[in-house]
Amino acid sequence: MTPSQKYLAKLGLKDNDINTEEINNKEHQQENSRRSFFKKATMGGIAFGSALAFSPVEDLIAQSTQKVSRFSSPSDLKITDMRYCLTAVMGGTAIIRIDTNQGIYGLGEVRDAGDVRYALMLKSRLLGRNPCNVEQIFKSIKQFGGQARQAGGVCAVEMALWDICGKAYNVPCWQLLGGRYRDSIRMYADTPESSSPEEQKKLIKYRTEEQGYTWLKMDVSIGELKGIPDTLVNNKFWQNAQGNLAQWGDQSNYMSYGNTQHPFTQIQITDKGLEELQKVVENVRSMVGYEIPLSTDHYGHFDYNNGIRLGRVLEKYRLAWLEDIVSWEYTEQWKRLTDALETPTLTGEDIYLLKYFKPLIDERAVDIVHPDLASSGGLLETKRIGDYAEEYGIAMAMHQAGTPVSFMANVHCAAATQNFLALEHHSVDVPWWESLVKTTDGRKLITKGFANLPLTAPGLGIELNEEVLKQHLHPSDKSYFEPTMQWNEKRSHDRIFS
């Protein structure tokens, strides 16, 4: 390369696309920049050696600002694409990737078993925008989210934007949320079930001693009363063809048991049924002991009156919480439940936005809020939910049943929120789950029941392990981050006011 070609390369130019006038302009601009820098540097008290004083201005800036992170040019970032893959986690959970003009990308996740099109429809509303304006973008797209999995697209985008922003500024996401309260994140896992007490004791010992979990959760479902006479009232009307009360039953039948809200089945638990459910909890508590918090969930679809009766017979086992006894919308019923019981009450995994948590918090209708970050609004909105609850003396646990992408988004949010208790890990026994990603700082995702917070790795602190991920795509969609140009065009006027 000739000296002139080297000089052109330094200016970012080539022989065939530049003329003399342009070169002179570039030279003139560079000299002006150099003089301007010297003037400002001298006024600011920066001194240079004689050799450095005659170096190109770029070298001067690099030398004088070598401790300043210049990982990217965040103000010039633009979103250029959104693509996805559908994993086999939880029956089909989509990971999205948002690309930018600087090669920085962000990962997000549509909530477990949610439709990836909730995210894809937002692509046309993102293209060309600066991903670092996270809150601004969130406020413009949050109208397209709804409760539960309908929020999956908005939350997936929000996760990916924070991942990009962290990479652009070369800091972990928790730092962008205001800093951290903890370096590792306590998790809770389901208690394994078995056909015999002896086998279950072995499984619980494996969960607590070998895997190291210090918080467990179990189901106390009226489904376990199947075949035991005189334990339920009005249950046969709701049974499916297999004789089960299928909580996730026939989606095509709007009036099936699984699609009918709890207060409207009029199923009641008899005293005998309560005794049987009490035995289930007593058996697990005797195996676990009292050092480990034990939470309960998935009781079945019955009203708050039966919830109070069940809660009272279980109070002596000092449960960590009673979860989702009735639907989250019924603030007054939750208030009655909470006032009637000593055991803490909890709900929130299907609530979208702080706005819809506020009634429960303002009325002190629950003891613990339980957002799922992939439904509640993403990292910042979930932190806002936790912070608002903290003002009322209400703690926050976090629901999570997705891939390591949303898992890590939860980890960052949990680290940055003071009243956090524990994070759910739903895939604790899936052998390939952790290997779907690689950490960018070499840490393990989980150590003995605690998630490891990336202290220096930028963004979420993970990248996809493509080889493993391709082995665990959902059978219904084997595409892998293929182009999504059909979602590029915006086809509506979105403003929600006149």
Protein Blocks (a to p, Z undefined) as FASTA:
>chain_A
ZZklmmmmmnopafklccfklmmmmmmmmmmmmmmmmmmmmmnopacdfklmmgcfklmm
mmmmmmpccfbafklgccfbdcddddfeehiaaddddddfkopacdddddehiafklmmm
mmmmmgopafklmmlmmmmmmmmpcehjllmmmmmmmmmmmmmmmmmnopafklmnnpaf
bfbdcddddddddfbfklmmmmmmmmmmmnopabdcddddfklmgoiahkbghklmmpcf
kopacfblcfklmkbmklpcfklnopacdfklmmmmmmmmmmmmmmnommbccddehkbj
cdfklmmmmmmmmmmnopabdchkbafklmmlmmmmmmmpmbdcdehjlcgcjklmmmmm
mnopafbdcddfklnnpjmlmmmmmmmmmmnopacddddfbdfklmmmmmmmmmmpmklc
bdcdfklmgmklmmmpccfklpafbgghiacddfkbgcjopacdfklmmmmccfklmcgh
iafkklmpccbdfbfbZZ
